[in-house]
Amino acid sequence: MILTNCSSSCGCTVPEWPKEPIPPGGKAAIKVKYNTGRIGAINKQVYVDSNTGNRVTLTITGNVNAKPTEQVPENNQNIMQPK
């Protein structure tokens, strides 16, 4: 099988696929990068075309969390006081 093209449902999802033929019984990986600039649930599609004439749709779901904020010590316990 030869993967002829991989595309996505939006510009924030970028697939990368092997260009060499995949032999019978062989394996290959499609890597997908997602721009995590948006917080919240994601539901994206990646469309895989091959020389078989069939299009396969892969669905990627997940949740992007906000970066944890640095916590300030409670009551300034870990801050040295002047003598």
Buried (B, 14 or more C-beta within 10 A) or exposed (E): EEBEEBEBBEEBBBBEBBEEEEEEEEEEEBEBEBEEEEEEEBEBEBBBBBEEEEEEEBEBEEEEEEEEEEEEEEEEEEEEEEE
